[in-house]
């Protein structure tokens, strides 16, 4: 699928400045998506067009919106961004040179400004579909029609999801047939380059009954200023399937990032999702787990390390719809400088979802008197015989721990770094993949060197 975007007309005369008037929309707010000579199916084109209309109608969430409590949707600067231009050959080569991924992987995709510049799928097992989004629209339209963005966005970012659907043209679709096990991860890189460029990556993973797959998404900046990523991941687990998914956001310090993930876990399915927030001036993640099958399990993990004036906004929903299902959420944030984190999570247990076992934990380690951590955990239980708990803590590094390390000749900065690494270790360990774990630890070390 190819897509172009209509430019803003230059023949319209500039309005006379009026201090009392509302500023005219610009950037993504008026950049109409045009899909010329597209081979995409009719249902997708219709949904894309409807999404653009919905985006224009929906208001930007305001300060009174409960889903944006302690945060601000205005930090996602739509007026300052336009859809990323196709990369030049030099930019593509620069991104490929900077792509240092896993050595032990099954497949790899590299996108630059929503354009596929490299892929390697030779090691995939027979029968597995692992293709870019544009190709999937042509060859597996029926699967996309069934699973692509089928869940209503209920955590506050419906407007941004509509913008994503209106502009999406890149990403990866992975369909694993029944009983097929992919032992090594599929790794995907999304690079953004250019001043105020916006990308709209999409990842769709469908695991059949008894299938197994692991996927790692990377979001990174190559150069330029103020990049924007509005990314969505749909994870669908069939009966007794296993999906492990990680989204690692390492955009430039002045970028903005929004990542929306939707999980549907069938009977006895196991889905593990991991959010890593290391970059961007403002990042927001919305993660929903729908446990629709009896015996399903969802593990929701996150690590963030904001420094300076970075803001990390996290919203979650563990939605138990079937009996004997379990979910466990563990989010950990280590804050420096004047950074802020917001965590708002809810566990819901539907009528009839008996014997639910659900946990929700958010821990914040505050390393500055000016840093701020906000936590709003919640429960909504409508069934009997359930075991649910939630909790959140915030506090500084213990003076005793610092004294213990410094008394042994370890400088203050290095002591704090060691304590933070220990604080985050259990979340990283639960992810499971040793090579991915080593890569994440190295990235966290690099961020800590800037913070201490």
C-alpha positions as a printed NumPy array, in Angstrom:
array([[  0.   ,   0.   ,   0.   ],
       [  1.228,   3.447,  -0.842],
       [  0.037,   6.649,   0.758],
       [  0.623,  10.304,   0.17 ],
       [ -0.558,  13.304,   2.108],
       [ -2.098,  16.433,   0.642],
       [ -0.053,  19.556,   1.377],
       [ -1.56 ,  22.573,   3.016],
       [ -2.504,  25.124,   0.35 ],
       [ -0.187,  28.102,   0.092],
       [ -2.758,  30.262,  -1.714],
       [ -4.892,  31.009,   1.33 ],
       [ -4.205,  34.544,   2.587],
       [ -2.883,  34.823,   6.103],
       [ -5.514,  35.995,   8.603],
       [ -5.105,  39.261,  10.468],
       [ -3.654,  38.492,  13.913],
       [ -6.245,  38.633,  16.686],
       [ -5.099,  38.06 ,  20.244],
       [ -8.614,  37.071,  21.325],
       [ -9.167,  34.535,  18.562],
       [ -8.518,  30.802,  18.864],
       [ -5.416,  29.872,  16.844],
       [ -6.211,  28.193,  13.536],
       [ -5.39 ,  24.473,  13.435],
       [ -2.254,  23.423,  11.644],
       [  0.099,  20.488,  11.235],
       [ -1.502,  17.066,  11.703],
       [ -4.8  ,  18.705,  12.602],
       [ -5.414,  19.671,   8.967],
       [ -3.043,  17.395,   7.026],
       [ -5.609,  15.261,   5.209],
       [ -4.487,  11.682,   4.505],
       [ -4.895,  10.823,   0.82 ],
       [ -4.451,   7.216,  -0.314],
       [ -4.085,   7.44 ,  -4.084],
       [ -4.166,   4.32 ,  -6.274],
       [ -4.124,   2.209,  -3.146],
       [ -4.496,  -1.543,  -3.382],
       [ -5.848,  -1.631,   0.172],
       [ -9.259,  -3.325,   0.571],
       [-12.412,  -1.258,   0.611],
       [-13.205,  -1.947,   4.256],
       [ -9.853,  -0.486,   5.313],
       [-10.208,   2.616,   3.154],
       [-13.697,   3.176,   4.569],
       [-12.468,   2.788,   8.143],
       [ -9.549,   5.116,   7.461],
       [-11.84 ,   7.782,   6.052],
       [-14.271,   7.407,   8.97 ],
       [-11.387,   7.671,  11.423],
       [-10.301,  10.996,   9.923],
       [-13.821,  12.345,  10.378],
       [-13.894,  11.044,  13.943],
       [-10.53 ,  12.636,  14.693],
       [-11.796,  16.008,  13.516],
       [-14.966,  15.721,  15.613],
       [-13.4  ,  14.513,  18.851],
       [-12.121,  17.243,  21.174],
       [ -8.619,  17.175,  22.552],
       [ -8.894,  15.824,  26.121],
       [ -8.931,  18.644,  28.658],
       [ -7.764,  19.022,  32.227],
       [-11.146,  17.831,  33.544],
       [-10.911,  14.509,  31.704],
       [-10.392,  11.843,  34.373],
       [ -8.328,   9.712,  31.984],
       [ -5.826,  12.597,  31.731],
       [ -5.702,  13.422,  35.431],
       [ -2.301,  14.875,  36.444],
       [ -1.334,  14.926,  32.749],
       [ -2.056,  17.02 ,  29.663],
       [ -2.977,  15.966,  26.137],
       [ -1.601,  19.308,  24.931],
       [  1.893,  17.917,  25.408],
       [  1.254,  15.86 ,  22.263],
       [  1.83 ,  18.759,  19.873],
       [ -0.186,  17.818,  16.806],
       [ -0.035,  21.329,  15.368],
       [  3.765,  21.2  ,  15.221],
       [  4.023,  17.9  ,  13.335],
       [  3.339,  16.573,   9.865],
       [  3.502,  12.993,   8.506],
       [  7.123,  11.972,   8.058],
       [  8.506,  12.284,   4.547],
       [  9.968,   9.245,   2.838],
       [ 13.608,   8.839,   3.874],
       [ 16.47 ,   9.634,   1.58 ],
       [ 18.961,   6.93 ,   0.698],
       [ 21.461,   8.507,   3.102],
       [ 18.926,   8.502,   5.932],
       [ 18.025,   4.881,   5.289],
       [ 21.671,   3.853,   5.345],
       [ 22.296,   5.869,   8.507],
       [ 19.394,   4.098,  10.242],
       [ 20.623,   0.682,   9.139],
       [ 24.111,   1.491,  10.426],
       [ 22.652,   2.541,  13.78 ],
       [ 20.448,  -0.55 ,  14.068],
       [ 22.168,  -2.838,  16.547],
       [ 19.683,  -5.551,  17.318],
       [ 19.607,  -9.046,  18.702],
       [ 22.078, -11.578,  17.398],
       [ 19.702, -14.437,  18.155],
       [ 16.469, -13.64 ,  16.316],
       [ 14.026, -15.213,  13.901],
       [ 13.177, -12.163,  11.808],
       [ 13.916,  -8.449,  11.625],
       [ 12.212,  -5.416,  10.091],
       [ 13.624,  -1.89 ,   9.888],
       [ 11.334,   1.062,   9.13 ],
       [ 12.445,   4.652,   8.611],
       [  9.674,   7.253,   8.598],
       [  7.063,   4.53 ,   8.118],
       [  8.953,   3.174,   5.103],
       [ 10.311,  -0.383,   5.124],
       [ 14.027,  -0.238,   4.282],
       [ 15.166,  -3.715,   5.313],
       [ 13.72 ,  -7.075,   6.333],
       [ 14.959, -10.586,   6.993],
       [ 12.441, -13.415,   7.461],
       [ 14.451, -16.368,   6.142],
       [ 14.541, -18.192,   9.495],
       [ 10.783, -18.223,  10.081],
       [  9.078, -21.621,  10.447],
       [  6.908, -22.791,   7.583],
       [  3.391, -21.436,   7.595],
       [  4.137, -18.309,   9.642],
       [  3.001, -15.008,   8.166],
       [  5.376, -12.177,   9.056],
       [  5.012,  -9.265,   6.646],
       [  4.841,  -5.495,   6.626],
       [  1.461,  -3.866,   7.164],
       [  0.989,  -2.788,   3.553],
       [  1.571,  -6.295,   2.237],
       [ -0.736,  -7.802,   4.863],
       [ -3.579,  -5.555,   3.713],
       [ -3.3  ,  -7.15 ,   0.287],
       [ -2.599, -10.759,   1.187],
       [ -4.31 , -11.248,   4.575],
       [ -7.114,  -8.73 ,   4.543],
       [ -9.538, -11.13 ,   6.255],
       [ -7.313, -11.484,   9.326],
       [ -6.797,  -7.733,   9.603],
       [-10.504,  -7.092,   9.202],
       [-11.171,  -9.415,  12.142],
       [ -8.439,  -8.205,  14.527],
       [ -7.098,  -4.784,  13.47 ],
       [ -8.041,  -2.098,  16.025],
       [-11.259,  -3.824,  17.063],
       [-11.233,  -2.638,  20.664],
       [-12.696,   0.736,  21.564],
       [-10.098,   3.063,  23.077],
       [-11.46 ,   3.56 ,  26.605],
       [ -8.452,   4.977,  28.457],
       [ -8.51 ,   8.489,  27.039],
       [ -6.766,   8.498,  23.652],
       [ -9.634,   7.838,  21.238],
       [ -8.753,  11.021,  19.307],
       [ -5.144,   9.938,  18.825],
       [ -6.169,   6.395,  17.902],
       [ -8.428,   7.837,  15.198],
       [ -5.494,   9.872,  13.881],
       [ -3.39 ,   6.707,  13.828],
       [ -6.021,   4.803,  11.848],
       [ -6.378,   7.668,   9.393],
       [ -2.629,   7.761,   8.643],
       [ -1.309,   4.243,   9.326],
       [  0.604,   2.691,   6.451],
       [  3.511,   0.862,   8.101],
       [  4.179,  -1.776,  10.688],
       [  4.293,  -5.54 ,  11.001],
       [  1.647,  -8.266,  10.939],
       [  2.573, -11.614,  12.475],
       [  0.207, -14.571,  12.192],
       [  1.378, -17.789,  13.84 ],
       [ -0.638, -20.887,  12.889],
       [ -1.933, -23.457,  15.324],
       [  0.758, -25.52 ,  17.141],
       [  3.682, -23.531,  15.665],
       [  6.394, -22.364,  18.068],
       [  8.752, -19.499,  17.161],
       [ 11.573, -19.887,  19.661],
       [ 13.538, -16.716,  18.822],
       [ 12.148, -13.169,  18.813],
       [ 10.928, -11.133,  15.885],
       [ 12.615,  -7.717,  16.159],
       [ 11.203,  -4.517,  14.655],
       [ 12.826,  -1.069,  14.495],
       [ 10.872,   2.131,  13.875],
       [ 13.151,   5.103,  13.184],
       [ 11.908,   8.678,  12.852],
       [ 14.031,  11.319,  11.135],
       [ 13.402,  14.949,  10.252],
       [ 12.21 ,  18.012,  12.109],
       [  8.753,  17.534,  13.632],
       [  8.113,  14.342,  11.675],
       [  5.282,  12.045,  12.791],
       [  5.117,   8.267,  12.369],
       [  2.205,   5.86 ,  12.938],
       [  3.601,   2.323,  13.402],
       [  1.261,  -0.624,  13.925],
       [  1.979,  -4.132,  15.182],
       [ -0.576,  -6.934,  14.943],
       [  0.215, -10.333,  16.479],
       [ -2.235, -13.214,  16.125],
       [ -1.203, -16.493,  17.78 ],
       [ -3.271, -19.572,  16.956],
       [ -4.111, -22.322,  19.418],
       [ -0.981, -23.707,  21.141],
       [  1.242, -21.278,  19.194],
       [  4.137, -19.308,  20.669],
       [  5.814, -16.051,  19.575],
       [  7.997, -13.259,  20.986],
       [  8.193,  -9.757,  19.471],
       [ 10.291,  -6.683,  20.327],
       [  9.386,  -3.223,  18.977],
       [ 11.995,  -0.421,  19.116],
       [ 11.1  ,   3.258,  18.642],
       [ 14.109,   5.506,  18.045],
       [ 15.14 ,   8.867,  16.593],
       [ 17.878,   9.308,  14.02 ],
       [ 18.151,  13.077,  13.882],
       [ 15.964,  16.17 ,  13.751],
       [ 13.79 ,  17.887,  16.299],
       [ 10.493,  17.158,  17.983],
       [  9.584,  13.822,  16.412],
       [  6.245,  12.185,  17.234],
       [  5.3  ,   8.511,  17.348],
       [  1.678,   7.399,  17.71 ],
       [  1.973,   3.615,  17.782],
       [ -0.585,   0.856,  18.365],
       [ -0.127,  -2.866,  19.056],
       [ -2.904,  -5.469,  18.881],
       [ -2.083,  -8.8  ,  20.562],
       [ -4.481, -11.719,  20.081],
       [ -3.786, -15.023,  21.836],
       [ -5.694, -18.19 ,  20.919],
       [ -6.311, -21.096,  23.285],
       [ -3.183, -22.184,  25.185],
       [ -1.023, -19.815,  23.137],
       [  1.907, -17.739,  24.4  ],
       [  2.77 , -14.178,  23.33 ],
       [  5.664, -12.156,  24.72 ],
       [  5.804,  -8.538,  23.581],
       [  8.124,  -5.637,  24.419],
       [  7.834,  -1.998,  23.331],
       [ 11.095,  -0.096,  23.898],
       [ 10.71 ,   3.668,  23.454],
       [ 14.029,   5.533,  23.123],
       [ 13.093,   8.587,  21.066],
       [ 15.016,  11.859,  21.227],
       [ 14.692,  13.967,  24.364],
       [ 12.448,  16.544,  22.657],
       [ 10.132,  14.012,  20.993],
       [  6.657,  12.891,  22.061],
       [  5.446,   9.305,  22.132],
       [  2.088,   7.607,  22.485],
       [  1.813,   3.808,  22.608],
       [ -1.559,   2.047,  22.828],
       [ -1.668,  -1.714,  23.292],
       [ -4.655,  -4.045,  23.355],
       [ -4.448,  -7.656,  24.533],
       [ -7.072, -10.356,  24.039],
       [ -6.21 , -13.617,  25.819],
       [ -8.257, -16.716,  25.034],
       [ -8.694, -19.876,  27.066],
       [ -5.464, -20.767,  28.929],
       [ -3.538, -18.229,  26.838],
       [ -0.495, -16.488,  28.336],
       [  0.358, -12.959,  27.224],
       [  3.281, -10.998,  28.644],
       [  3.673,  -7.337,  27.676],
       [  6.555,  -5.063,  28.629],
       [  6.764,  -1.266,  28.282],
       [ 10.195,   0.406,  28.459],
       [ 10.15 ,   4.216,  28.548],
       [ 13.592,   5.808,  28.25 ],
       [ 13.182,   8.695,  25.775],
       [ 10.881,  11.556,  24.709],
       [  9.979,  14.694,  26.623],
       [  6.448,  13.316,  27.015],
       [  5.467,   9.676,  26.679],
       [  2.111,   8.061,  27.338],
       [  1.27 ,   4.365,  27.298],
       [ -2.201,   2.86 ,  27.479],
       [ -2.288,  -0.895,  28.028],
       [ -5.46 ,  -2.981,  28.156],
       [ -5.632,  -6.704,  28.893],
       [ -8.938,  -8.439,  28.166],
       [ -8.942, -11.913,  29.687],
       [-11.763, -13.413,  27.661],
       [-11.02 , -17.121,  28.121],
       [-11.12 , -19.279,  31.199],
       [ -7.645, -19.829,  32.661],
       [ -6.079, -16.966,  30.692],
       [ -3.109, -15.074,  32.167],
       [ -1.714, -11.606,  31.523],
       [  1.562, -10.185,  32.844],
       [  1.908,  -6.425,  32.399],
       [  5.38 ,  -5.035,  33.083],
       [  6.969,  -1.615,  32.744],
       [ 10.206,   0.22 ,  33.487],
       [ 10.703,   3.952,  33.074],
       [ 13.65 ,   6.19 ,  33.868],
       [ 12.674,   9.852,  33.373],
       [ 15.307,  12.547,  33.9  ],
       [ 15.345,  16.337,  33.549],
       [ 11.76 ,  17.432,  32.9  ],
       [ 10.555,  14.287,  31.151],
       [  6.967,  13.165,  31.797],
       [  5.887,   9.509,  31.693],
       [  2.117,   8.907,  31.702],
       [  0.897,   5.302,  32.197],
       [ -2.716,   4.084,  32.055],
       [ -3.718,   0.439,  32.41 ],
       [ -6.785,  -1.806,  32.525],
       [ -6.865,  -5.457,  33.605],
       [-10.281,  -6.579,  32.431],
       [-11.346, -10.007,  33.731],
       [-14.231, -11.362,  31.673],
       [-13.868, -15.107,  32.336],
       [-13.487, -17.247,  35.482],
       [-10.21 , -18.707,  36.765],
       [ -8.132, -16.106,  34.927],
       [ -5.145, -14.281,  36.425],
       [ -3.289, -11.035,  35.808],
       [ -0.24 ,  -9.474,  37.416],
       [  0.927,  -5.916,  36.816],
       [  4.299,  -4.611,  37.998],
       [  5.356,  -1.083,  37.001],
       [  8.533,   0.524,  38.32 ],
       [  9.679,   4.118,  37.789],
       [ 12.983,   5.7  ,  38.828],
       [ 12.785,   9.498,  38.674],
       [ 15.498,  12.176,  38.488],
       [ 15.542,  15.977,  38.23 ],
       [ 12.139,  17.612,  37.801],
       [ 10.612,  14.634,  36.011],
       [  7.09 ,  13.368,  36.621],
       [  5.306,  10.035,  36.355],
       [  1.602,   9.32 ,  36.364],
       [  0.233,   5.819,  36.879],
       [ -3.507,   5.142,  36.763],
       [ -4.523,   1.501,  36.762],
       [ -7.791,  -0.354,  37.179],
       [ -8.663,  -4.012,  37.714],
       [-12.219,  -4.889,  36.709],
       [-13.858,  -8.255,  37.417],
       [-17.034,  -8.844,  35.422],
       [-20.113, -10.567,  36.743],
       [-19.445, -14.307,  36.524],
       [-15.646, -14.037,  36.389],
       [-15.307, -16.044,  39.606],
       [-11.956, -17.209,  41.006],
       [-10.144, -14.272,  39.465],
       [ -6.587, -13.779,  40.737],
       [ -5.333, -10.25 ,  39.997],
       [ -2.526,  -8.051,  41.291],
       [ -1.467,  -4.507,  40.518],
       [  1.712,  -2.903,  41.856],
       [  3.371,   0.413,  41.042],
       [  6.674,   1.35 ,  42.72 ],
       [  8.372,   4.733,  42.375],
       [ 11.942,   5.517,  43.403],
       [ 12.369,   9.285,  43.642],
       [ 15.942,  10.59 ,  43.4  ],
       [ 15.232,  14.315,  43.582],
       [ 13.212,  16.583,  45.826],
       [ 11.719,  18.162,  42.692],
       [ 10.611,  14.913,  41.034],
       [  6.939,  13.928,  41.322],
       [  5.283,  10.496,  41.186],
       [  1.487,  10.185,  41.032],
       [ -0.214,   6.798,  41.445],
       [ -3.929,   5.982,  41.204],
       [ -4.565,   2.212,  41.496],
       [ -8.149,   0.928,  41.598],
       [-10.434,  -2.111,  41.793],
       [-13.949,  -2.769,  40.491],
       [-15.208,  -6.224,  41.497],
       [-18.552,  -7.696,  40.433],
       [-17.979, -11.393,  41.163],
       [-17.51 , -13.703,  44.14 ],
       [-14.565, -15.878,  45.137],
       [-11.909, -13.52 ,  43.817],
       [ -8.446, -12.59 ,  45.024],
       [ -7.484,  -9.058,  44.006],
       [ -5.029,  -6.546,  45.432],
       [ -3.42 ,  -3.294,  44.388],
       [ -0.824,  -0.97 ,  45.823],
       [  1.551,   1.852,  45.077],
       [  4.6  ,   3.234,  46.859],
       [  6.823,   6.271,  46.37 ],
       [  9.978,   7.173,  48.217],
       [ 13.631,   8.196,  47.996],
       [ 16.662,   5.936,  48.08 ],
       [ 17.302,   4.752,  51.606],
       [ 20.036,   6.644,  53.476],
       [ 21.15 ,   3.34 ,  54.983],
       [ 21.646,   1.778,  51.556],
       [ 23.637,   4.769,  50.354],
       [ 25.767,   4.787,  53.511],
       [ 26.478,   1.047,  53.154],
       [ 27.823,   1.481,  49.611],
       [ 29.623,   4.787,  50.168],
       [ 31.318,   3.413,  53.279],
       [ 32.914,   0.852,  50.986],
       [ 34.417,   3.523,  48.761],
       [ 31.705,   3.664,  46.085],
       [ 30.942,   7.289,  45.022],
       [ 27.458,   8.701,  45.519],
       [ 26.532,   8.644,  41.814],
       [ 27.705,   5.07 ,  41.319],
       [ 25.941,   4.009,  44.526],
       [ 22.657,   5.428,  43.31 ],
       [ 23.106,   3.753,  39.952],
       [ 23.641,   0.349,  41.589],
       [ 20.585,   0.777,  43.813],
       [ 18.385,   1.763,  40.862],
       [ 19.598,  -1.207,  38.831],
       [ 18.666,  -3.455,  41.732],
       [ 15.305,  -1.73 ,  42.056],
       [ 14.457,  -2.431,  38.402],
       [ 16.005,  -5.903,  38.245],
       [ 12.959,  -7.989,  39.165],
       [ 10.827,  -6.397,  36.42 ],
       [ 13.51 ,  -7.039,  33.814],
       [ 14.023, -10.605,  35.011],
       [ 10.342, -11.398,  34.601],
       [ 10.556, -10.588,  30.91 ],
       [ 12.588, -13.738,  30.448],
       [ 14.693, -13.395,  27.265],
       [ 18.348, -13.154,  28.351],
       [ 19.642, -11.336,  25.25 ],
       [ 16.796,  -8.827,  25.297],
       [ 17.441,  -8.405,  29.014],
       [ 21.145,  -7.68 ,  28.415],
       [ 20.25 ,  -5.127,  25.736],
       [ 17.78 ,  -3.352,  28.014],
       [ 20.219,  -3.289,  30.917],
       [ 22.842,  -1.686,  28.651],
       [ 20.336,   0.964,  27.525],
       [ 19.321,   1.682,  31.108],
       [ 22.997,   2.006,  32.098],
       [ 23.468,   4.591,  29.33 ],
       [ 20.504,   6.583,  30.611],
       [ 21.743,   6.368,  34.197],
       [ 25.135,   7.761,  33.136],
       [ 23.289,  10.882,  31.949],
       [ 21.219,  11.106,  35.111],
       [ 23.816,  10.736,  37.871]])
